[in-house]
Amino acid sequence: MPRPFALVLAGLALLAAPALRADDLDSPMRFGLQATAARPLQDLRVITGQTGMGGGIFFETDQGRGWTVRTRLDFLAFKEDAARTRSFLNDLVAPRTVKVSANQFSVGVEVRHAVPGFAGPFLLGGLTLSRVEFGTVGPVASGAGVGWDKQKSSMKLGFAAGGGYRFTDALAFSVRYTTTNLSGVTLAALEGGLEYRF
């Protein structure tokens, strides 16, 4: 795991510690896990058309009257797709046919609102900081043989919006639209997630 994300993960673990020690469900701070499937949209769909799979951790604080603030750390992996054009990866030579995979690391803060109570629908919106790592398999620069290459982006600001339904105090399902602009390339996805909070 990249060092910045390792530091973020350690910070989240420390901040979530009170929730892990809390014995009652009414604790104002909660910790949880999520499993996510993501359908790539816009330029990300062109780069890799494969459904992404991943997961993450989160902790949230109850602000009262149905409002919560959630901090989350996510990882998504989009597997190698059929042949794509490497020009999307800012290649300096003529575009070459390659297979592309993408891994996305993100940390975000979102605000959620629901009718007070355990069960029912909710809305969400927030900001994310994401870094994407592209992996390519195809002809090397010389045009001879097949090579493997990785390219990493810097951290970029993005947005998320969506909603979901809470079945119980612990279990919920959410749908989020996320988008990040990476040097003129729009990386967007529609994410469906199953969440469990402790």
C-alpha positions as CSV (number, residue, x, y, z in Angstrom):
1,M,0.0,0.0,0.0
2,P,1.4,3.5,-0.9
3,R,2.8,5.4,2.1
4,P,0.2,8.2,2.1
5,F,-2.6,5.7,2.2
6,A,-0.9,3.7,5.0
7,L,-0.7,6.9,7.0
8,V,-4.4,7.7,6.4
9,L,-5.3,4.1,7.3
10,A,-3.4,4.4,10.6
11,G,-5.1,7.7,11.3
12,L,-8.5,6.3,10.7
13,A,-7.8,3.3,12.9
14,L,-6.8,5.7,15.8
15,L,-9.9,7.8,15.3
16,A,-12.1,4.8,15.1
17,A,-10.8,3.3,18.3
18,P,-13.5,4.8,20.5
19,A,-16.1,3.2,18.3
20,L,-14.4,-0.2,18.6
21,R,-14.5,0.1,22.4
22,A,-18.1,1.2,22.5
23,D,-20.5,-1.5,23.6
24,D,-23.9,0.1,22.9
25,L,-25.5,0.8,19.5
26,D,-26.1,4.4,20.5
27,S,-22.5,5.4,20.4
28,P,-22.0,8.7,18.5
29,M,-19.0,7.3,16.6
30,R,-19.3,4.1,14.6
31,F,-16.8,2.0,12.6
32,G,-17.6,-0.2,9.6
33,L,-16.6,-2.2,6.5
34,Q,-17.9,-2.1,2.9
35,A,-17.8,-4.2,-0.2
36,T,-18.1,-2.4,-3.5
37,A,-18.8,-3.1,-7.2
38,A,-18.2,-0.3,-9.6
39,R,-19.3,0.2,-13.3
40,P,-16.8,2.5,-15.1
41,L,-18.3,5.5,-16.9
42,Q,-17.1,8.2,-19.3
43,D,-13.4,8.1,-20.0
44,L,-12.8,5.3,-17.4
45,R,-15.2,3.1,-19.4
46,V,-13.0,3.7,-22.5
47,I,-9.8,3.0,-20.7
48,T,-11.1,-0.2,-19.0
49,G,-14.6,-1.5,-19.6
50,Q,-14.5,-4.0,-16.8
51,T,-16.5,-3.8,-13.6
52,G,-14.4,-2.9,-10.7
53,M,-14.4,-4.7,-7.4
54,G,-13.1,-3.5,-4.0
55,G,-13.8,-2.5,-0.5
56,G,-12.9,-0.2,2.3
57,I,-13.4,0.9,5.8
58,F,-15.2,3.9,7.3
59,F,-16.0,5.6,10.5
60,E,-18.9,8.0,11.1
61,T,-20.2,10.4,13.7
62,D,-23.9,11.0,14.4
63,Q,-24.7,14.8,14.2
64,G,-28.3,14.3,15.3
65,R,-31.7,14.7,13.5
66,G,-30.7,12.1,10.9
67,W,-27.4,13.7,9.9
68,T,-24.1,11.8,9.9
69,V,-20.6,12.6,8.7
70,R,-18.6,9.7,7.4
71,T,-14.9,9.4,6.6
72,R,-14.0,6.5,4.3
73,L,-11.0,4.8,2.7
74,D,-11.7,2.9,-0.5
75,F,-9.8,0.7,-2.9
76,L,-11.2,-0.4,-6.3
77,A,-9.5,-2.7,-8.9
78,F,-10.6,-2.8,-12.6
79,K,-9.1,-5.9,-14.2
80,E,-7.4,-6.0,-17.6
81,D,-9.8,-5.4,-20.4
82,A,-9.7,-6.2,-24.1
83,A,-7.3,-4.2,-26.3
84,R,-7.4,-0.5,-25.6
85,T,-5.6,2.6,-27.0
86,R,-2.7,3.7,-24.9
87,S,-3.1,7.4,-26.0
88,F,-5.5,7.8,-23.0
89,L,-2.4,7.2,-20.8
90,N,-0.5,10.2,-22.3
91,D,1.8,8.1,-24.3
92,L,4.5,10.2,-26.0
93,V,4.7,8.0,-29.1
94,A,2.1,6.8,-31.5
95,P,-0.8,5.1,-29.8
96,R,-0.3,1.4,-29.3
97,T,-2.8,-1.4,-28.7
98,V,-2.5,-2.6,-25.1
99,K,-4.5,-4.2,-22.3
100,V,-5.2,-1.8,-19.5
101,S,-6.1,-2.4,-15.8
102,A,-6.7,0.4,-13.2
103,N,-6.5,0.5,-9.4
104,Q,-8.0,3.4,-7.6
105,F,-7.2,4.5,-4.0
106,S,-9.4,7.2,-2.4
107,V,-10.1,8.8,0.9
108,G,-13.2,10.9,1.3
109,V,-15.7,12.6,3.6
110,E,-19.4,12.5,2.9
111,V,-22.5,13.8,4.6
112,R,-25.5,11.6,4.9
113,H,-29.1,12.4,5.8
114,A,-31.9,10.0,6.7
115,V,-35.2,10.0,8.5
116,P,-34.3,9.3,12.1
117,G,-34.6,5.6,12.9
118,F,-32.8,2.4,12.0
119,A,-34.5,1.5,8.7
120,G,-35.3,3.6,5.6
121,P,-33.7,5.5,2.7
122,F,-30.9,8.1,2.9
123,L,-29.1,10.6,0.7
124,L,-25.3,11.2,0.6
125,G,-22.9,13.6,-0.9
126,G,-19.2,14.4,-0.4
127,L,-15.7,15.0,-1.6
128,T,-12.9,12.5,-2.3
129,L,-9.1,12.6,-2.9
130,S,-8.2,9.8,-5.4
131,R,-5.1,8.4,-6.9
132,V,-5.3,6.0,-9.9
133,E,-2.6,3.5,-10.9
134,F,-2.8,2.2,-14.5
135,G,-1.2,-1.0,-15.6
136,T,-0.7,-1.8,-19.3
137,V,0.4,-4.9,-21.1
138,G,1.4,-4.5,-24.8
139,P,4.2,-3.7,-27.2
140,V,7.1,-1.9,-25.5
141,A,8.3,1.5,-26.8
142,S,10.7,0.0,-29.3
143,G,7.9,-2.0,-30.8
144,A,9.6,-5.3,-30.1
145,G,8.1,-7.8,-27.7
146,V,5.6,-7.3,-25.0
147,G,6.2,-5.3,-21.8
148,W,4.5,-4.3,-18.6
149,D,4.2,-0.7,-17.5
150,K,2.6,1.2,-14.6
151,Q,1.7,4.9,-14.4
152,K,0.4,6.6,-11.3
153,S,-1.5,9.8,-11.0
154,S,-1.1,12.4,-8.3
155,M,-3.9,12.9,-5.7
156,K,-6.9,14.5,-7.4
157,L,-10.1,16.0,-5.9
158,G,-13.4,14.4,-6.8
159,F,-17.0,14.4,-5.9
160,A,-19.6,11.8,-4.9
161,A,-23.4,11.8,-4.7
162,G,-26.0,9.1,-4.2
163,G,-28.3,7.4,-1.8
164,G,-29.2,4.1,-0.3
165,Y,-31.4,2.1,2.0
166,R,-30.6,1.1,5.6
167,F,-32.2,-2.3,6.4
168,T,-31.1,-2.5,10.1
169,D,-28.9,-0.4,12.3
170,A,-25.9,-2.4,11.1
171,L,-26.7,-3.3,7.5
172,A,-27.2,-0.9,4.5
173,F,-26.9,-0.7,0.7
174,S,-25.7,2.4,-1.1
175,V,-25.3,3.6,-4.7
176,R,-22.8,6.4,-5.4
177,Y,-21.8,8.3,-8.5
178,T,-18.2,9.4,-8.3
179,T,-16.1,11.5,-10.6
180,T,-12.5,12.7,-10.7
181,N,-10.8,14.8,-13.4
182,L,-7.3,13.5,-14.2
183,S,-5.4,15.8,-16.6
184,G,-8.4,16.3,-18.8
185,V,-9.6,12.7,-18.5
186,T,-12.8,12.1,-16.6
187,L,-12.7,9.0,-14.4
188,A,-16.3,8.4,-13.3
189,A,-18.0,5.3,-11.9
190,L,-21.4,4.1,-10.6
191,E,-20.7,2.2,-7.4
192,G,-22.9,-0.1,-5.5
193,G,-21.9,-1.0,-2.0
194,L,-22.9,-3.3,0.9
195,E,-22.1,-1.7,4.2
196,Y,-21.9,-3.2,7.7
197,R,-21.2,-0.9,10.7
198,F,-20.3,-2.1,14.2
